[in-house]
Amino acid sequence: MKKKTSHTPLGQPIRCAIYARSATVKQASEDNSIARQVRMCQRFAKKKGWIVRKECIFTDSGKSGLNANSGLKDLLRVAAVRPKSFDVLLCTAIDRIARDTRLVIRVHTAFKKHGVEIRFAEIGLPQHQIPASPDTKEIRPTPSSCIGSPEGLIYQ
């Protein structure tokens, strides 16, 4: 049985960038290591039939989630270039982009301006961020959190 591939409206396979961030440099064996995050995103993209090119994997190691770090800024610069290098930005979880909801919203707005969606490979949300129902398809900013669905969180 042939694997189903996701496509853009123009019929092209979805091109995906990956962003991984860890707060400490020495998280190599921990759950949020850069390598683990990248592997998880690559598996998720492969399962969806998305294309990930090595030059579209951006990381920030030893960086706080309270600021827009260099890897994320580099991704935004690449997203602004035409023709686009990627259609979707994939992270393991929303807190890998930022720990500040206002910053996540600003980052989302900037990528959306360039026609890039943000998706998340795992839920891994704290209890106060669990979706209200399994039918929820989007993450919508709320005063204290964001919500999402189990099918690769969508932030549109």
TIGU-781903 format. One record per residue: residue in three letters; x negated, y, z of N, C-alpha, C in turn. Coordinates in steps of 0.02 Angstrom, whole numbers, padded with zeros to 5 digits, always signed. Atoms other than C-alpha are relative to their C-alpha. Example, Ala and Ser with C-alpha at 12.3 -4.5 7.8 and 13.67 -1.06 7.14 Angstrom:
ALA-00045-00059+00000-00615-00225+00390-00045+00060+00000SER+00042-00059-00003-00684-00053+00357+00039+00055+00037
//
This chain:
MET-00042-00059+00000+00000+00000+00000-00044+00062+00000LYS+00040-00061+00006-00071+00169-00052+00020+00050+00054LYS-00011-00050-00052-00091+00302+00082+00031+00063-00029LYS-00032-00061+00021+00022+00454+00066-00045+00059+00017THR+00042-00059-00010-00075+00617+00045+00044+00062+00003SER-00036-00064-00004-00009+00787+00100-00029+00047-00052HIS+00021-00046+00052-00015+00920-00033+00026+00070+00013THR-00022-00070-00001-00001+01109-00049+00058+00007-00048PRO-00055-00010+00047+00147+01183-00144-00022-00007-00074LEU+00025+00006+00069+00037+01182-00301-00022-00071-00016GLY+00015+00070+00013+00012+00994-00285-00072-00021+00016GLN+00069+00015-00019-00168+01003-00222-00001-00030+00070PRO+00006+00026-00069-00222+00901-00069-00015+00057+00049ILE+00011-00052-00051-00222+01004+00091-00073-00003+00021ARG+00070-00007-00022-00397+01066+00133+00001+00026+00071CYS-00004-00011-00072-00433+01073+00317-00068+00022+00027ALA+00059-00019-00038-00560+01166+00424+00009-00026+00071ILE-00003+00023-00069-00602+01104+00598-00037+00050+00044TYR+00033-00041-00049-00643+01210+00749-00002-00037+00066ALA+00008+00032-00065-00713+01135+00909-00040+00047+00045ARG+00034-00043-00048-00767+01228+01066-00006-00036+00066SER+00008+00025-00068-00839+01175+01232-00029+00057+00042ALA+00022-00053-00044-00870+01286+01381-00072-00010+00023THR+00068+00013-00022-01034+01201+01425-00039-00035-00056VAL+00043+00031+00051-01180+01145+01318-00007-00075+00013LYS+00014+00070-00018-01197+00979+01411+00063-00043+00006GLN-00060+00040-00004-01024+00906+01379-00002-00061-00046ALA+00007+00055+00048-01092+00768+01266+00038-00063+00019SER-00035+00061-00020-01015+00628+01369+00069+00014+00029GLU-00065-00018-00030-00861+00722+01428+00056+00000-00052ASP-00059+00003+00043-00685+00721+01357+00003+00056-00052ASN-00004-00056+00047-00701+00892+01274-00065+00014-00036SER+00062-00011+00036-00870+00867+01193+00015+00021-00072ILE-00007-00023+00070-00893+00949+01022+00007-00061-00046ALA-00001+00059+00044-00929+00780+00940+00067-00037+00005ARG-00064+00033-00009-00772+00702+01014+00056+00039-00033GLN-00052-00041+00030-00664+00848+00960-00001-00005-00076VAL+00007+00004+00073-00732+00843+00782+00023-00068-00025ARG-00021+00068+00020-00709+00653+00771+00077-00006+00002MET-00072+00005-00007-00530+00666+00834+00036+00038-00056CYS-00030-00039+00054-00489+00803+00708-00010-00034-00067GLN+00012+00035+00063-00570+00705+00566+00046-00060-00007ARG-00047+00058+00003-00466+00550+00610+00070+00025-00014PHE-00067-00028+00010-00308+00656+00619+00009+00022-00072ALA-00003-00024+00070-00346+00738+00450+00003-00059-00049LYS+00001+00058+00045-00385+00570+00369+00069-00034+00000LYS-00066+00031-00006-00221+00498+00434+00053+00040-00039LYS-00047-00043+00036-00128+00646+00357-00016+00005-00075GLY+00020-00005+00070-00224+00631+00193-00030+00068-00018TRP+00029-00066+00011-00307+00801+00215-00075-00007-00015ILE+00071-00001+00017-00480+00843+00148-00037+00045+00049VAL+00043-00040-00044-00615+00903+00270-00070-00001-00030ARG+00069-00005+00025-00779+00965+00196-00045+00019+00058LYS+00047-00013-00055-00933+00971+00309-00011+00075+00012GLU+00011-00072-00008-00956+01158+00276+00060+00036+00030CYS-00060-00030-00031-00782+01187+00348+00009-00025+00072ILE-00002+00020-00071-00825+01119+00522-00039+00053+00038PHE+00029-00054-00038-00859+01261+00644+00004-00017+00074THR+00002+00016-00071-00910+01245+00826-00027+00058+00041ASP+00028-00045-00050-00947+01348+00980-00015-00042+00061SER+00020+00039-00057-01046+01260+01116-00025+00047+00055GLY+00020-00043-00056-01067+01337+01288+00034+00067-00002LYS-00036-00064+00007-00937+01471+01250+00066-00002+00038SER-00063-00007-00037-00794+01530+01358+00059+00005-00048GLY-00061-00006+00040-00617+01518+01293+00036+00065+00012LEU-00032-00064-00014-00581+01695+01352-00016+00052-00053ASN+00019-00046+00054-00660+01776+01198+00005-00034-00067ALA+00006+00028+00068-00657+01754+01009-00075-00010-00011ASN+00072+00016+00005-00825+01667+00990-00023+00000-00072SER+00031-00007+00066-00945+01667+00843+00026-00050-00051GLY-00026+00050+00047-00883+01504+00764+00070+00017-00024LEU-00068-00020+00017-00704+01565+00768-00001+00062-00046LYS+00007-00060+00043-00756+01734+00694-00025-00020-00069ASP+00024+00024+00065-00852+01643+00557+00057-00032-00040LEU-00058+00031+00032-00696+01541+00519+00047+00052-00029LEU-00043-00054+00025-00593+01700+00503-00029+00034-00061ARG+00032-00029+00059-00720+01773+00382+00008-00045-00061VAL-00008+00048+00055-00713+01615+00276+00073-00002-00024ALA-00072+00000+00018-00521+01617+00281+00018+00060-00043ALA-00016-00062+00037-00523+01795+00210-00026-00002-00072VAL+00030+00003+00067-00624+01744+00056+00048-00034-00049ARG-00040+00031+00053-00532+01705-00106-00045-00026-00054PRO-00054+00045-00019-00510+01575-00169-00014-00030+00068LYS+00005+00027-00068-00474+01499+00001-00038-00066+00001SER+00037+00062-00009-00589+01361+00063+00043-00052+00036PHE-00042+00046-00038-00453+01286+00175+00070+00029+00009ASP-00070-00018-00008-00265+01287+00201+00023-00005+00073VAL-00019+00015-00069-00257+01224+00381-00062+00003+00044LEU+00052+00003-00052-00364+01255+00535+00023-00052+00051LEU-00017+00055-00045-00365+01098+00643-00045+00002+00061CYS+00035+00005-00065-00415+01092+00828+00031-00057+00038THR-00030+00053-00040-00388+00958+00958+00059+00026+00040ALA-00052-00028-00043-00284+01071+01070-00004+00076+00000ILE-00004-00073+00002-00231+01252+01087-00054+00034+00042ASP+00050-00031-00044-00354+01286+01229-00070-00002-00030ARG+00065-00001+00034-00499+01250+01110-00008+00065-00040ILE+00003-00065+00033-00454+01410+01016-00014+00054+00052ALA+00009-00050-00053-00437+01514+01173+00039-00021+00062ARG-00035+00013-00063-00383+01507+01354+00050+00057+00016ASP-00044-00058-00010-00292+01674+01342+00054+00000-00054THR-00056+00004+00047-00119+01665+01261+00001+00059-00047ARG+00000-00059+00044-00134+01843+01194-00053-00007-00054LEU+00052+00010+00049-00297+01798+01108+00021-00053-00051VAL-00025+00051+00046-00219+01640+01034+00049+00031-00050ILE-00049-00033+00045-00078+01747+00963-00036+00045-00050ARG+00038-00043+00047-00203+01871+00888-00036-00042-00052VAL+00036+00044+00046-00305+01730+00811+00050-00030-00050HIS-00052+00028+00043-00146+01649+00743+00022+00051-00052THR-00022-00053+00045-00090+01815+00667-00053+00013-00054ALA+00054-00013+00048-00260+01841+00584-00003-00057-00052PHE+00003+00056+00048-00261+01666+00506+00062+00000-00045LYS-00063-00001+00039-00078+01681+00452-00004+00053-00055LYS+00009-00054+00049-00121+01845+00364-00038-00026-00062HIS+00040+00028+00055-00243+01743+00257+00030-00065-00027GLY-00034+00059+00026-00117+01603+00225-00024-00066+00029VAL+00026+00061-00032-00194+01477+00346+00043-00017+00060GLU-00038+00025-00057-00090+01372+00466-00049-00027+00052ILE+00040+00032-00053-00158+01313+00634+00038-00061+00024ARG-00030+00062-00025-00124+01133+00685-00045-00029+00054PHE+00036+00031-00056-00175+01032+00838+00008-00076-00003ALA+00001+00073+00008-00223+00848+00837+00028-00038+00061GLU-00026+00035-00058-00167+00806+01013+00042+00048+00041ILE-00040-00043-00042-00040+00867+01137-00042+00023+00059GLY+00044-00017-00055-00143+00863+01296+00019+00064+00035LEU-00021-00063-00031-00039+01005+01365+00012-00008+00074PRO-00017+00002-00071-00026+01047+01549+00075-00008+00008GLN-00070+00014-00013+00141+01003+01628+00046+00058-00019HIS-00044-00057+00014+00210+01180+01609+00003+00016-00075GLN+00000-00012+00072+00176+01171+01421+00030-00057-00040ILE-00029+00057+00035+00264+01007+01379+00063+00024-00037PRO-00058-00022+00039+00395+01029+01240+00065-00013+00036ALA-00065+00007-00031+00573+01054+01296+00037-00060-00027SER-00031+00059+00029+00630+00917+01176-00046-00028-00054PRO+00043+00029+00051+00548+00795+01055+00013+00028-00069ASP-00017-00028+00065+00634+00886+00911-00036+00066-00014THR+00036-00063+00010+00528+01042+00937-00053-00009-00053LYS+00047+00006+00055+00425+01071+00780-00053+00055+00000GLU+00047-00055+00001+00336+01234+00815-00022+00019+00070ILE+00022-00031-00062+00233+01314+00949+00023+00072-00004ARG-00022-00069-00002+00313+01478+00996-00029+00031+00063PRO+00028-00031-00060+00222+01597+01112+00055+00018+00051THR-00044-00018-00054+00308+01616+01279-00041+00039+00050PRO+00040-00041-00047+00258+01727+01425-00058-00036+00032SER+00054+00033-00035+00153+01593+01507-00031-00059-00037SER+00026+00060+00033+00126+01455+01380+00025-00004-00072CYS-00025+00016+00067+00160+01380+01210+00027-00071+00002ILE-00028+00067+00003+00262+01226+01164-00013-00030-00068GLY+00015+00031+00064+00240+01099+01026+00031-00069-00007SER-00028+00066+00013+00284+00930+00951-00055-00053-00001PRO+00050+00052+00001+00198+00762+00958-00030-00015-00069GLU+00025+00016+00068+00171+00757+00768-00050+00050-00023GLY+00049-00050+00020+00019+00868+00761+00031+00067+00010LEU-00032-00063-00018+00065+01030+00842-00007+00051-00056ILE-00001-00049+00054+00111+01166+00720+00007+00069+00030TYR-00004-00069-00023+00081+01349+00752+00008+00042-00062GLN-00014-00037+00061+00165+01447+00612+00030+00067+00015
//
